[in-house]
Amino acid sequence: MAIDYDPNPQYQEYAHPEHVVSAAWLSAHLGAPGLKVVESNEDSLLYNIGHIPGAVRIDWQKDLNDQVSRDFIDGEAFAALMTDKGIARDDTVVIYGDKANWWACYTLWVFELFGHPDVRLLDGGRDAWMGEERETSFSVPDYRAKPYPVVERNDVDFRIFVDELRELVGGPATILDARGELEYTGESLGIEGEGAAGVLRGGHIPGALSYPWGRSVYPNARFRPRRDIENAYSALDKNNHTIAYCQLGDRSAHTWFVLKYLLGFDNIRNYDGSWAEWGNMVRAPITQGDRP
């Protein structure tokens, strides 16, 4: 059941305004038939200390990832997860989370892998909702929904694997590194103060351009106006084959969302293997230094 889009004038400037909602819009629509809200955080326990009323929790690590191979769940497991969370195929799903929506964007991207028809992002995420002192709840909803259909996962249009990426290094594709400057140069193996996620070497993929994810948001995690974001990415050709990566795929999922839905890049994919994979591979070429 489609629900009206957020008419916020700032969002109307974006290439696909139907994918973004504000805290005010969501507050006014809570409880509407056909609307489901999903909280997906880096720290899954944040859900326990208060969440948007009616929101269900999706743990990106436990719920979306195959627990044996480093891959996502398949169509049957995704259908079971949606059914368990009370999400129907025709529901409008609004996703939000901590860390400026890094992992919320990652979760939204996985929804896209399975072609969910209407999935949107809460601008500013959990911080926006809490910052406006909006209502929160400790109750865990128990929805009843008709079984979600099994849909084959579409990796081709949204995701790139390392074997294909190796062939593109040094070629015409645009490769974007969404990490911070010190991670890009190799001076740091991970986000400052957060460890290195098991990475053995620092640096970046040869030819990758440094475009830290934060260029698209204000310090309060809300999206900047389109003109500001376009200025930040003005050197890029939106028609070119574009690939984003970071450390684990979360910040690059945020960049993927920004470029695809706010600026209209049609040919962009997320390398979710990211530096956790590339930085550990035997004989994978890397570049160190080269400050952006």
C-alpha positions as CSV (number, residue, x, y, z in Angstrom):
1,M,0.0,0.0,0.0
2,A,1.8,3.1,-1.2
3,I,2.0,6.1,1.1
4,D,2.4,9.7,0.1
5,Y,5.9,11.1,-0.2
6,D,7.4,13.7,2.1
7,P,6.7,17.2,0.4
8,N,9.7,18.8,2.1
9,P,11.0,21.4,-0.4
10,Q,14.6,20.4,0.2
11,Y,13.9,16.8,-0.8
12,Q,12.1,17.8,-3.9
13,E,15.4,19.1,-5.3
14,Y,16.9,15.6,-5.1
15,A,16.9,13.2,-8.0
16,H,14.7,10.7,-6.2
17,P,12.9,12.5,-3.3
18,E,10.6,9.5,-2.8
19,H,13.4,7.8,-0.9
20,V,13.8,10.4,1.9
21,V,11.5,11.4,4.8
22,S,11.9,13.8,7.7
23,A,11.2,13.1,11.4
24,A,8.2,15.4,11.1
25,W,6.7,13.4,8.2
26,L,7.3,10.1,9.9
27,S,5.9,11.3,13.2
28,A,2.7,12.3,11.4
29,H,2.4,8.9,9.6
30,L,3.2,6.5,12.5
31,G,0.5,3.8,12.7
32,A,-0.7,4.4,9.1
33,P,-1.7,1.2,7.4
34,G,1.0,-0.1,5.1
35,L,3.8,1.7,6.9
36,K,6.6,-0.2,8.7
37,V,9.6,1.4,10.5
38,V,12.9,-0.4,10.9
39,E,15.7,0.5,13.2
40,S,19.1,-0.8,12.2
41,N,22.1,0.4,14.2
42,E,25.8,-0.4,14.4
43,D,25.1,-0.9,18.1
44,S,22.0,-3.1,18.0
45,L,21.4,-2.6,21.8
46,L,20.4,1.0,21.3
47,Y,17.0,-0.2,20.3
48,N,16.5,-1.5,23.9
49,I,16.9,2.0,25.4
50,G,14.2,3.6,23.3
51,H,13.1,3.5,19.7
52,I,10.5,5.0,17.4
53,P,7.1,3.7,18.5
54,G,6.2,0.7,16.4
55,A,9.7,0.3,15.0
56,V,11.1,-3.2,14.6
57,R,14.8,-4.0,14.9
58,I,16.9,-5.5,12.2
59,D,20.4,-6.4,13.3
60,W,22.6,-6.0,10.2
61,Q,25.1,-8.5,11.5
62,K,22.9,-11.3,12.8
63,D,19.8,-10.9,10.6
64,L,21.2,-9.9,7.2
65,N,24.4,-11.8,7.0
66,D,24.8,-15.5,6.4
67,Q,26.3,-16.9,9.6
68,V,28.6,-19.4,7.8
69,S,29.9,-17.7,4.6
70,R,30.7,-14.0,4.3
71,D,27.6,-13.2,2.3
72,F,24.1,-12.0,2.7
73,I,21.1,-14.2,3.4
74,D,19.3,-15.7,0.4
75,G,15.8,-15.0,-0.8
76,E,14.2,-17.6,1.5
77,A,15.9,-16.3,4.6
78,F,15.0,-12.7,3.7
79,A,11.4,-13.7,3.1
80,A,11.4,-15.4,6.5
81,L,12.9,-12.3,8.2
82,M,10.3,-10.0,6.6
83,T,7.5,-12.3,7.6
84,D,8.8,-12.5,11.2
85,K,9.1,-8.7,11.4
86,G,5.6,-8.2,10.0
87,I,6.7,-6.6,6.8
88,A,4.6,-7.2,3.7
89,R,5.9,-6.9,0.1
90,D,3.7,-3.9,-0.5
91,D,4.5,-2.1,2.7
92,T,6.3,1.3,2.7
93,V,9.4,0.7,4.8
94,V,11.2,3.6,6.5
95,I,14.7,2.7,7.9
96,Y,16.8,4.7,10.3
97,G,19.7,4.1,12.7
98,D,22.7,5.5,14.5
99,K,26.0,6.7,13.2
100,A,24.4,9.1,10.7
101,N,22.5,6.2,9.1
102,W,25.6,4.2,8.0
103,W,24.1,0.9,8.8
104,A,20.6,2.0,8.1
105,C,21.8,2.7,4.5
106,Y,23.5,-0.7,4.5
107,T,20.2,-2.3,5.5
108,L,18.3,-0.3,2.9
109,W,20.8,-1.4,0.3
110,V,20.1,-5.0,1.2
111,F,16.3,-4.3,0.9
112,E,17.2,-3.1,-2.6
113,L,19.1,-6.3,-3.4
114,F,15.7,-8.1,-2.9
115,G,13.8,-5.4,-4.8
116,H,11.5,-4.2,-2.1
117,P,9.3,-1.8,-4.0
118,D,9.1,1.1,-1.5
119,V,12.0,1.7,1.0
120,R,12.9,5.1,2.4
121,L,15.5,6.6,4.7
122,L,14.8,8.8,7.7
123,D,16.9,11.9,7.2
124,G,19.3,12.3,10.1
125,G,18.4,8.8,11.5
126,R,18.1,8.1,15.2
127,D,19.9,11.3,16.1
128,A,17.4,13.4,14.3
129,W,14.5,11.7,16.1
130,M,16.1,11.9,19.5
131,G,17.4,15.4,18.9
132,E,13.9,16.7,18.3
133,E,12.8,14.9,21.6
134,R,10.1,13.0,19.8
135,E,8.2,10.1,21.3
136,T,10.0,6.9,22.0
137,S,8.9,3.5,23.1
138,F,10.4,0.4,24.8
139,S,7.7,-1.9,23.5
140,V,8.7,-4.5,20.9
141,P,5.8,-4.8,18.4
142,D,4.5,-8.2,17.3
143,Y,3.0,-7.7,13.9
144,R,1.1,-10.2,11.9
145,A,1.7,-10.1,8.1
146,K,0.9,-12.3,5.2
147,P,4.0,-14.4,4.2
148,Y,6.6,-12.4,2.3
149,P,7.3,-13.9,-1.2
150,V,10.7,-15.5,-1.9
151,V,12.6,-13.2,-4.2
152,E,15.9,-13.9,-5.8
153,R,18.6,-11.6,-4.7
154,N,19.9,-9.2,-7.4
155,D,23.6,-8.7,-6.8
156,V,24.3,-7.6,-10.4
157,D,22.8,-4.1,-10.3
158,F,23.8,-3.0,-6.8
159,R,26.9,-4.9,-5.8
160,I,30.4,-5.6,-7.1
161,F,32.7,-8.5,-6.1
162,V,36.4,-8.4,-5.9
163,D,37.2,-10.5,-9.0
164,E,35.3,-8.0,-11.2
165,L,36.8,-5.0,-9.3
166,R,40.3,-6.3,-9.9
167,E,39.7,-6.1,-13.7
168,L,38.5,-2.5,-13.4
169,V,41.5,-1.1,-11.5
170,G,43.3,1.3,-13.7
171,G,40.4,1.4,-16.2
172,P,37.7,3.9,-16.9
173,A,35.5,3.1,-13.9
174,T,35.4,5.6,-11.1
175,I,36.3,4.1,-7.7
176,L,35.4,6.1,-4.6
177,D,36.9,5.6,-1.2
178,A,34.3,6.7,1.4
179,R,36.6,6.4,4.4
180,G,38.5,9.2,6.2
181,E,41.7,10.7,4.9
182,L,44.1,8.8,7.3
183,E,42.5,5.5,6.3
184,Y,42.9,6.4,2.6
185,T,46.6,7.3,3.0
186,G,47.3,4.2,5.1
187,E,48.3,6.2,8.2
188,S,45.4,4.6,10.0
189,L,44.1,1.0,9.7
190,G,40.6,1.9,10.8
191,I,38.3,4.6,12.1
192,E,40.1,6.6,14.8
193,G,39.4,5.0,18.2
194,E,37.5,2.1,16.8
195,G,40.1,-0.4,15.7
196,A,41.0,-1.8,12.4
197,A,38.4,-4.6,11.8
198,G,41.2,-7.1,11.3
199,V,42.9,-5.3,8.4
200,L,46.6,-6.1,7.9
201,R,47.6,-3.3,5.6
202,G,46.6,0.4,5.2
203,G,46.1,2.4,2.0
204,H,43.6,2.4,-0.8
205,I,42.8,0.7,-4.0
206,P,45.0,2.0,-6.8
207,G,43.3,4.8,-8.7
208,A,40.6,5.2,-6.0
209,L,39.5,8.8,-5.3
210,S,39.1,10.0,-1.7
211,Y,35.5,11.1,-1.1
212,P,34.7,10.8,2.6
213,W,31.1,10.0,3.2
214,G,30.6,13.1,5.5
215,R,30.7,15.6,2.6
216,S,27.0,15.0,2.1
217,V,25.7,15.7,5.6
218,Y,25.7,18.3,8.3
219,P,27.2,17.6,11.7
220,N,23.7,16.7,12.9
221,A,23.6,13.8,10.3
222,R,21.0,15.4,8.1
223,F,21.5,15.7,4.4
224,R,22.8,18.9,2.9
225,P,20.9,20.6,0.1
226,R,21.4,19.1,-3.4
227,R,23.6,22.0,-4.6
228,D,26.0,21.5,-1.7
229,I,26.2,17.8,-2.4
230,E,26.7,18.4,-6.1
231,N,29.5,20.8,-5.4
232,A,31.2,18.1,-3.2
233,Y,31.0,15.6,-6.1
234,S,31.3,18.0,-9.0
235,A,34.4,16.3,-10.4
236,L,32.5,13.1,-11.0
237,D,30.6,12.1,-14.1
238,K,27.3,10.6,-13.1
239,N,27.1,8.6,-16.3
240,N,30.3,6.8,-15.6
241,H,30.5,3.4,-14.0
242,T,31.0,4.2,-10.3
243,I,32.0,2.0,-7.4
244,A,32.0,3.0,-3.7
245,Y,33.9,1.2,-0.9
246,C,34.9,1.8,2.7
247,Q,36.0,-0.5,5.5
248,L,33.0,-2.8,5.8
249,G,30.5,-1.5,3.3
250,D,28.5,0.7,5.6
251,R,29.9,4.2,4.8
252,S,30.0,3.3,1.2
253,A,26.4,2.2,1.4
254,H,25.7,5.8,2.6
255,T,27.7,7.2,-0.3
256,W,25.8,4.8,-2.7
257,F,22.5,6.1,-1.4
258,V,23.6,9.8,-1.8
259,L,24.9,9.4,-5.3
260,K,22.1,7.2,-6.5
261,Y,19.0,8.8,-4.9
262,L,20.0,12.3,-4.2
263,L,22.2,13.1,-7.3
264,G,20.8,10.5,-9.8
265,F,23.9,8.3,-10.5
266,D,22.3,5.4,-12.3
267,N,25.4,3.2,-12.7
268,I,26.7,3.0,-9.1
269,R,27.5,-0.1,-7.1
270,N,28.7,-0.8,-3.6
271,Y,31.8,-2.9,-3.0
272,D,30.7,-4.4,0.4
273,G,33.9,-6.5,0.6
274,S,35.6,-3.1,1.0
275,W,39.0,-2.7,2.6
276,A,38.4,-5.5,5.1
277,E,38.7,-7.8,2.1
278,W,41.1,-5.9,-0.2
279,G,43.5,-5.0,2.6
280,N,43.9,-8.6,3.5
281,M,44.2,-10.3,0.1
282,V,47.5,-11.8,-1.0
283,R,49.1,-9.8,-3.9
284,A,46.3,-7.3,-4.0
285,P,47.8,-4.0,-5.2
286,I,47.5,-1.1,-2.8
287,T,48.6,2.5,-2.8
288,Q,49.8,4.4,0.3
289,G,50.2,8.0,0.8
290,D,48.8,10.2,-2.0
291,R,46.9,12.6,0.3
292,P,43.7,13.8,-1.4
